[in-house]
Structures are given as structure tokens and as C-alpha cells.
Amino acid sequence: MVLQFLRSASQRDAPEEKASAAGPVIAFHGSGRPAWSARDVGSLTRSGFLANPVGFRCVKMIAEAAAAVPFVVSGRETRFEAHPLIDLLARPNGLQGGVDLLESFYGQFLLSGDGYLEAAGSGAGGGPAEIYVLRSDRMKVVPGADGWPDAYEYAVGSRKVRFDMGADVPPVCHVRAFHPLDDHYGLSPIQAAATALDVHNAACRWSKALLDNAARPSGAIVYRGVDGQGSLQADQYDRLVEEIEANHQGARNAGRPMLLEGGLDWKPMGFSPSDMEFQKTKESAAREVALAFGVPPMLLGLPGDATYANYAEANRAFYRLTVLPLVKKLAAALSAWLPAFYGEAVQFLADMDGIPALAIEREAQWRRVAEADFLSDREKRRLLGLSAEPDE
């Protein structure tokens, strides 16, 4: 009892000390890590398309060029001049024309790596009455037991619509880009260019901050007392900071002279060589974005790229290497989907003669085929993508 009393008395007499939960923690500070934007479709669309001029222009150029390439409906021996599929693509729904629908599809495909078309209603010949483009960021693949899509789920807010893919003709056509690590969703160019887009956006923000600081780096105001030493008092320091912020910062105050008194001296700071590299970094990032989308930098007006001899050559390469593969990918998907509604063996083909940028190449091809005496007229027409006619 005595020992217990003495022990409790010593605890009462001991001075109280505050304990910190973070006291034992030692913090080390090093160089900061880069902050990358999120890689989901919505975030990439906002940062790489809505807020980046290079990404915006690349998507617009490809989507508009691809949508302007006309489709033709062809059978094994006949190129149709009139067909329900031609009318359907010309006026796919009550809100869009054919070019508008295709541009919307290509835009969704480039931004997400996936494009979705919905067949709605019942039209002439047993085909769909309308076709709509579904937003890729709202679509979810529902895989079946075998791993293949069993259904698609389209969500708008709290409402969800399920498209069953078990029908004879599926109501949704899913076109996806190649993705080596995903079984159900494609890899978009904007995902591959995400790092370059972040660098370009950061360089733009750096330039904006520089302009807000009168387009020059900060300097230093040095205070020298009577004996060459000393420091400003708190109220003097606060007054000086307020005066600089009010009268000498921002583009509106660029070039305004500064009046210094009371032993104050201005020491401007120049750019270091590393600071001067930001413009080259920005241009390099812009070229990487264009490379990911397959747009020649010359067509975007980016300096420092002389891969092509002239603008016309770059434009032809743009159609050959970027636009036409995308158009043919959609044509193959439509050929495997829409004709099944009509029970016909027809296919969609890109009309090469309807592309002005390839007019010179098509003219040369027509000349070579016409001069080939060993080919019949039927074979020549088939080589040119026209309806084959029987030999006379």
C-alpha cells in the first residue's frame, strides 16, 4: 500500500508534457515529382482536346477529313447507285446528316479508342430506321462467361440502357483500336500522347505566368541601410510588397518604371540557359502529339520539321497513312454489321475518286489501267472500283 501510494504521488507531482503524434516523424524534402493528369477518357478529353490546341486540331483534322470521304455500296459485281443503305448513311437520324454522324464517330474513336453506333427502329427493307453515335465515356462492356461482350450498358446519369448482343443482328456496332493489354477497349492516340500533352500544357501555363509577370523573370530589391547593412521593418516590408503587387505586376503594368528610395536598389535577374529551353520543349511536345495522331507537323504549322518537301506531299501522306486506314476500318465494320439487317451480301467501300488530295495519284492509276492492253474492260473496271461489265 505504501509503495502504491508513493508511486501514485510521484505521478501526480510529475510535470505535464504535451506529446506530438508527428514528433517522431522526420521529413526529408527532395526534388518534386511530376504531376501527370488522369488517364481516363473524360480527363484526357478535357486536358488534351478541350484545353490543348494541338490535340484539338489533330482530332478535328482527322475527323473532318475522314468524314468527308464518301462511301459507296457495292456487291460482288455491281456498284449500287440506289440502295436503302445509301439513303440511311445520307440521313442517319433526324438530328444529323451523314457527314455529321461520321465526324462525331471519328472524334469519339480518336479520343477514346472506341466508337459505338446504335441501330434504332425499323426502316425500309428490314433495316434500321436510324443510326446514332453513342458516347464512348458512357458505354460499358458487359463480358459473358466466354470473355466476349455479352451486352453493352449505356449510362446517362442514374439511367442505364442495356443492349443485348445475343440477337441475330446486334443493335450496337463497336469499333475499337488495337490495345495489347485490354480485351474490350481500344487504345486511343490521345492516351499515347498523354505525357506530351501534359508537357505542352505545362509549358503554356509557364508562358502565361511569365506574361503575368511583365514578360520577364523576377528581380530582387536589395535594401542597404546607412552603413550598407540593415533590414526593413515589418510595416515597411508589407508596404513595399503591396505597392509592387498593385503597380508593377501583370501585363497591364508592363514597362512601368519603378521609383525606389530609402536605400532600395533593384537587381534584375536574367534568364538562365535552362529557362530559355522552355519554348523548344513546348515545340517538341507539340510534334510528339502530332506524331501520336499521325498528322504531319507541317500541316499544323509547327516549326522545325522538314520531313516532307512541300505541303501537298505532306497532305497526301496524311490521307494515305492516317485518314484512309481509319475510313477503311469503319467501312469493314459497317460491311459486317448493317447488311445483315437486309440479308444481302453487300459491302461499304471508300470512294477514292472523291478525295481531292489523292486526285493526282488516282489520275496516274487510271492512266496505267487504261494503257494495260492485257486486261479486259471488265478487269479494268474492277481494278478501279467500278461495277464490272461482261466482256463483249
Beta strands, then each sheet from edge to edge (+ up, - down):
strand 1: 71-74
strand 2: 114-120
strand 3: 130-134
strand 4: 139-143
strand 5: 149-156
strand 6: 159-164
strand 7: 172-176
strand 8: 220-223
strand 9: 264-267
strand 10: 347-350
sheet 1: 1+ 10-
sheet 2: 3+ 2- 7+
sheet 3: 4+ 5- 6+
sheet 4: 8+ 9-
end
